[in-house]
Amino acid sequence: MKQSYWNKVVILGATSDMAVAFSHLLAKKNISQILIGRNKEKLEAIAKDLQIRYQIKVDTILFDVEKDSPEQIIKKIPDSIDMFACFIGYLGDQKKAQTDSNEAQRIIKINYTMPAIFTEMMIEKIKQSSSKKRTIIGISSVAGDRGRQSNYFYGSAKAAYSTYLSGLRNRLFKEKIHVLTVKPGFVYTSMTENLNLPPLLTAKPEEVAKDIFKAAMKEKNVIYTKWFWKYIMLIIKYLPEFIFKRLSL
Ligand SMILES: NC(=O)c1ccc[n+]([C@@H]2O[C@H](COP(=O)([O-])OP(=O)(O)OC[C@H]3O[C@@H](n4cnc5c(N)ncnc54)[C@H](OP(=O)(O)O)[C@@H]3O)[C@@H](O)[C@H]2O)c1
């Protein structure tokens, strides 16, 4: 008999505050998970908490996307997977990246190159699943919708990632594998803890996780979270360049 939910989920960037909130939602539905991250202590603490609270199977795999080979990591993941969700990200230091090519490369690698390469490697494992729902989720950003002087290395990496996910959705549609692109606006997480975010525009990780879960269930293609970012970005995207280039954004 086919199940109505996913059975086995792999999460890359599982220590992200958004990913942890998402893991809890999956665990409440009794969905077992393989959590991938680079911080052993944090990863094991999250796994233990999920196992104790929800009595589900949780495995962990260590992976530092800057140091380890994805080919070695992929071998540790079982063959049949129903959902792959990628939460890794690095805001980086835009000013530093303008003069330090290592920082620029780091931003591009963590936000685009590795998410795309690792997702591509996961496709065969998802194809092997017989689940009714087979899903790939990529966390991009509203920052990818238009380049701004304050974060254009991060923004352009996220734009590339959104484009990758769009192509993948097109490729996998006929195989009934659903690809969801998530574009969060501001979210209170460790990535933004040093920023002064406007409370009215900023989401909690739990709110974002709920939006992602709902969108995956309904097989949405692209979502903005919170929802109103779709309209904020519409205005930003369509501002004429001769005005946009004069703004300090
Ligand atoms: N917060 C926002 O306002 C916001 C807005 C739009 C989009 N996003 C996107 O949302 C996603 C989740 O981010 P978050 O806000 O939840 O921030 P976060 O808590 O800082 O999560 C970032 C994740 O990326 C992982 N990571 C960074 N460098 C890595 C590396 N070299 N190897 C392996 N893992 C690495 C982090 O691992 P460690 O825990 O080990 O550091 C962490 O799991 C990211 O893709 C981010 O770009 C965030």
The ligand as an ORCA input file, in Angstrom:
! r2SCAN-3c Opt
* xyz 0 1
  N      17.633     33.793      8.241
  C      17.182     34.469      7.202
  O      16.747     35.641      7.333
  C      17.166     33.836      5.840
  C      16.511     34.532      4.793
  C      16.465     33.961      3.523
  C      17.035     32.720      3.301
  N      17.679     32.067      4.323
  C      18.243     30.737      4.022
  O      17.648     29.782      4.876
  C      18.515     28.642      5.010
  C      18.624     28.270      6.473
  O      19.340     29.296      7.164
  P      19.025     29.781      8.644
  O      18.484     31.150      8.553
  O      18.246     28.732      9.372
  O      20.470     29.981      9.219
  P      21.442     29.055     10.056
  O      20.746     28.617     11.300
  O      22.714     29.809     10.170
  O      21.658     27.789      9.091
  C      22.667     27.688      8.136
  C      22.994     26.225      7.972
  O      24.039     26.056      7.007
  C      25.040     25.241      7.610
  N      26.366     25.471      7.050
  C      27.002     26.644      6.867
  N      28.235     26.421      6.387
  C      28.373     25.071      6.262
  C      29.411     24.205      5.834
  N      30.590     24.677      5.437
  N      29.205     22.863      5.848
  C      28.033     22.360      6.257
  N      26.999     23.121      6.688
  C      27.182     24.459      6.683
  C      25.013     25.618      9.072
  O      25.715     24.681      9.860
  P      26.249     25.077     11.355
  O      25.036     24.966     12.251
  O      27.270     24.054     11.631
  O      26.776     26.478     11.288
  C      23.507     25.601      9.288
  O      23.030     24.292      9.394
  C      19.836     29.059      4.365
  O      19.907     28.538      3.060
  C      19.734     30.586      4.291
  O      20.523     31.104      3.244
  C      17.750     32.597      5.578
*
